């Protein structure tokens, strides 16, 4: 709720069509350690590798471009998460560099796409 109040955006609940069961979340967040807004998603185990990340992140990217007018969008992913890397590449995002979100955290891969 704080993100919606401060930034005007945040995460949405993702549900399978025809169901009210929560599958996961997808949305936008502004992290201090990144150069801009990033798209993020997380799904419960039964809903992984079923296209929910690609479909919901694509809709979020469209919202970021068409409604919010963002020129560029970022995403972070753990280096070993090959599935999420493929999702981001499918969405047209490209690897830029590794970053740390804070001093004690491990490095993550930073992806970006011009909208």
Beta strands, then each sheet from edge to edge (+ up, - down):
strand 1: 11-15
strand 2: 22-30
strand 3: 37-43
strand 4: 72-77
strand 5: 94-99
strand 6: 108-114
sheet 1: 1+ 2- 3+
sheet 2: 4+ 6- 5+
end
